[in-house]
Amino acid sequence: MTAYDERHRTATSTGWEYIPEPAPAPEKKAPKGAGPAPAPVPGSDFMSNEEIRTYSETLRRAHREAAVERVMDAEQLEAVLKTIPTQDGSLGGARMRARRVSRHLRRIAKAEQLIAKEATSLYAAFEREYEVELRKIGRARSQQQRRAPFSWS
């Protein structure tokens, strides 16, 4: 008698009965080619000033980190590829080939940097364009107090 059987028997009017062990639940398989569902970007509902700020900040942060990663990956790729000599044994040609290949990864890094820059501009443009409406609901940027010009008199 297993430990499960000991814990899952019950007394009836006719004697002892065992409660059968439940069958394991069938495993659900994801459709082929479907990866994990991407996590929703915070603030992507665009229903408030804070959500738009959160969205642009999340986007900026993610692509800034990705840009740094791509630059490092390009440098590593170039370092590995320039150690592989050409068919004629030239390492000078190997460096040129490595640069031509890693150039594409550097361009991807530049694109990531541009996305991060534009994500920053997104919220600034939103505030600038909707400042009047935001001021009505009390969420606009505070206006700097204009100082009186300095004079000796």
C-alpha positions in Angstrom: 0.0 0.0 0.0 1.4 3.4 -1.0 1.4 6.6 1.0 -1.3 7.9 -1.2 -3.5 4.9 -0.6 -3.1 5.2 3.2 -4.2 8.9 3.1 -7.1 8.4 0.7 -9.2 5.5 2.0 -12.5 6.0 3.4 -14.8 3.9 5.5 -18.2 3.0 4.1 -21.1 0.8 5.4 -19.7 -2.2 3.5 -16.0 -1.7 4.5 -13.0 0.3 3.4 -12.9 1.9 0.0 -10.0 3.6 -1.7 -10.4 6.9 -3.5 -8.6 6.5 -6.8 -5.6 8.8 -7.5 -6.6 11.6 -9.8 -5.3 11.4 -13.3 -2.7 13.9 -14.2 -3.9 16.9 -16.2 -3.0 16.7 -19.9 -0.2 19.0 -20.9 -1.3 21.9 -23.1 1.1 22.4 -26.0 1.6 25.8 -27.6 1.0 25.9 -31.3 4.2 25.3 -33.3 6.1 28.5 -33.9 4.4 30.3 -31.1 6.8 31.6 -28.5 5.9 33.0 -25.1 3.5 35.8 -25.4 5.3 39.2 -25.1 4.6 41.1 -21.9 2.5 44.2 -22.5 4.4 47.4 -22.4 3.5 49.4 -19.4 1.3 52.4 -20.3 0.3 51.2 -23.7 -3.3 52.0 -23.1 -2.6 55.7 -23.5 -5.4 56.7 -21.3 -3.6 59.3 -19.2 -0.6 61.5 -19.0 1.2 59.1 -16.7 0.6 56.2 -19.0 2.1 58.0 -22.0 5.1 59.0 -19.9 5.5 55.5 -18.6 5.3 54.1 -22.1 7.9 56.5 -23.5 10.3 55.9 -20.6 9.9 52.1 -20.8 10.6 52.2 -24.5 13.6 54.5 -24.1 15.1 52.4 -21.4 14.7 49.1 -23.3 16.2 50.4 -26.5 19.0 52.2 -24.8 20.1 48.9 -23.2 19.6 47.1 -26.5 21.8 49.6 -28.3 24.6 49.1 -25.8 24.3 45.4 -26.2 24.4 45.6 -30.0 27.6 47.7 -30.0 29.3 45.3 -27.7 28.1 42.4 -29.9 29.5 44.1 -33.0 32.9 44.5 -31.4 33.0 40.9 -30.3 31.9 39.7 -33.7 34.6 41.8 -35.4 37.2 40.5 -33.0 36.4 36.9 -33.7 36.1 37.3 -37.4 39.3 39.1 -37.9 41.3 36.2 -36.6 40.1 34.0 -39.5 42.5 34.6 -42.4 41.4 34.9 -46.0 42.0 32.1 -48.5 45.4 33.5 -49.4 46.3 33.8 -45.7 46.1 37.5 -45.4 45.1 38.9 -42.0 44.7 42.4 -43.5 42.0 41.1 -45.7 40.5 39.3 -42.7 40.2 42.6 -40.9 38.4 44.2 -43.8 36.0 41.3 -44.1 35.3 41.4 -40.4 34.5 45.1 -40.6 32.2 44.6 -43.5 30.2 41.9 -41.6 30.1 43.7 -38.3 29.0 47.0 -39.9 25.4 45.6 -40.2 25.3 45.0 -36.4 26.6 48.5 -35.8 23.8 49.9 -38.0 21.3 47.9 -35.9 22.8 49.5 -32.8 22.4 53.0 -34.4 18.8 52.2 -35.1 18.2 51.2 -31.4 19.8 54.5 -30.3 17.5 56.4 -32.6 14.5 54.6 -31.2 15.6 55.5 -27.7 16.1 59.1 -28.7 12.6 59.3 -30.4 11.0 57.7 -27.4 12.3 60.6 -25.3 11.1 63.1 -27.8 7.6 61.4 -27.8 6.7 62.6 -24.3 8.3 66.0 -24.7 6.2 66.6 -27.9 3.1 65.3 -26.1 3.6 67.7 -23.2 4.3 70.6 -25.6 1.2 69.9 -27.8 -1.3 69.2 -25.1 0.0 71.6 -22.4 -3.3 73.6 -22.4 -5.4 70.5 -21.8 -3.0 69.2 -19.2 -3.0 72.5 -17.3 -6.8 72.3 -17.1 -6.7 69.0 -15.3 -3.7 70.1 -13.2 -1.0 67.9 -14.8 0.9 70.3 -16.9 4.5 71.3 -16.4 4.8 74.0 -13.8 5.5 77.3 -15.4 8.7 79.1 -14.3 8.0 82.3 -12.5 9.2 85.2 -14.5 11.6 87.4 -12.6 11.4 91.1 -12.6 14.4 92.5 -14.5 17.1 93.7 -12.2 17.5 97.4 -11.8 19.3 99.7 -9.3 16.4 102.0 -8.8 
